[in-house]
Amino acid sequence: VHPALKDQGPYLVALVEIPEAGGVRLVGNLLGDPHRAVPFGAPVEGVFEHHDDPDAPFTLLHWRLVD
């Protein structure tokens, strides 16, 4: 775990395949309870987290399960 994220765990990491983008795969944090069982192939949606750092603004892509 990167030192900047040491207080963020535990968390789930998801590998998400985007069929509409030719099967591109993206890795990201799966939001929600990190202790729950997540079935392989469960539908997810992207959630963007914006950080307005004055020196270097950035955006993180997270995932959440679709009900």
CORMO-V748568 format. One record per residue. PHI is phi in whole degrees, 0 to 359 (999 if undefined). NEAR is the number of other C-alpha atoms within 8 Angstrom. Layout:
{{PHI	NEAR} {PHI	NEAR}}
//
This chain:
{{999	4} {296	5} {307	5} {292	5} {252	8} {301	8} {268	5} {266	6} {271	6} {285	5} {210	10} {261	8} {253	8} {241	9} {255	8} {247	8} {263	8} {253	10} {301	7} {291	5} {248	6} {74	6} {85	8} {304	8} {244	8} {235	8} {258	8} {192	11} {286	11} {264	13} {290	11} {112	5} {292	6} {288	9} {259	4} {279	5} {277	4} {241	5} {292	5} {301	4} {86	4} {299	8} {289	6} {227	8} {228	8} {279	8} {229	8} {262	8} {244	8} {268	8} {235	7} {267	7} {298	7} {297	5} {273	4} {206	6} {299	9} {210	8} {229	8} {254	7} {259	10} {244	12} {235	13} {220	11} {294	10} {265	7} {284	2}}
//
